[in-house]
Amino acid sequence: MSLELDEIPLQQQFEEVIASEDKLAIQDFLNDQNISDVANLVYDNPDYETQIIAHLSIHRAASVFKILDLSEQKRIIHNLPPFKSAELLNELPVDDRVDFFEELPTGTVRELIKTLDPEERKSTLELLGYPENSVGRLMTPGYVYVYEYNTVKEVLESIRRYGTNTETIDVIYVINKKGELLDDIRIRDFILASPEVKVNELMDDRFIALNATDDQEIASEVFKMNNRVALPVVDTQNILLGIVTIDDILWVAQEEFTEDIQKIGGTEALDEPYLDISILKLVKKRASWLVILFLGEMLTATAMQYFEHEIEAATVLALFIPLIMSSGGNSGSQASTLIIQAMALGEVTLSDWWRVMKRELMSGALLGIILGLIGLLRIVLWQQLHIYDYGTHWQLVGTTICFSLMGIVLWGSLMGSMLPLILKRMKLDPAASSAPFVATLVDVTGIIIYFSVAYFFLKGTLL
């Protein structure tokens, strides 16, 4: 029994229709698929990616193109015939077009802008004129606006006339003759109202707007706190310039998350997919942080040189240096990661620094006690089971390790939690206080704490 068409895997269907070389059949097949499925076909068939886009209707081609990775977008635009790439770029929503242009070299952008229609070129240049990573770069000028004296009947007519060319009509914006934003009203309110009711009767004068120069991260927070699918964008005079939709904010959130994760790992943001970035650029992104961390670790060596005589006098102390350093670094990295994530989610702000410090004092102390007791237990067991002989003063060595771990874990927790807040206060990126950076910093101070505690407990015996 032959399989029904729906039961045949999409990839197999695609291979069969491509093999037929029937352009009309290929076009019909691709236009019948979901946008996300077509995007997957592009990823799974890199040799046919240009052909896939070229056979789609231009509207669906633009819908697929804007959800592809940057590397795919670049290859497609490069390989498409000039007339087809121009058609595709003109069909893209202006915010998605600007988002793509932002990632291209200036010379390439200059050439591609020449292929745009006059109106599309004007709107694109306007958005590119806003600062990088600002809300202005995300907004689209496609929205429906009405005046406060319009009736519901007139509003619905405007929606029918202009709604086709907008990204969303969930919310209708009310402006005055100067273009100033007065209110935003959900479309459901118009649908449920009588045709003769005027707009000003539905207004409550409560609306939330973004400024075109706001940082994109601010927009992300506003969307999250207010559960909106679109927000208006105004200038400093409250003139309505455009709207930002939730799909653009989701892309921003993903990019910010990726960038933060890379920084937490101790590298600069890659800005390109890992497999697409050149080896030299990858090395450059990673080398700077590695050099900084290496120089930081050199301070650890300097600190150990300062305690050289103590190490010679009590060589048993050297056995526990890796344990001490790693414990402090791990606790600091934990705290740093937790605070950076809490700040990104809006759970922690600069004003919460004292609450954070109190919590880390308590949690760091408890964690230090746990690790300290485990370290002490390890020495006791090894000594009693004759696995290793720590000498006649093994009790003092165990006490030294116990209290050193308590102090270093507490210190690491405090440093890891406070550094992101300090960097934020200095207008720097909290993610820059990455786990490797915190670990290196705690290593240096950990050595000082360790040998200071050792000197206190072992003075007159081993030291």
Beta strands, then each sheet from edge to edge (+ up, - down):
strand 1: 145-147
strand 2: 171-175
strand 3: 181-186
strand 4: 210-211
strand 5: 230-234
strand 6: 240-245
sheet 1: 1+ 2+ 3-
sheet 2: 4+ 5+ 6-
end
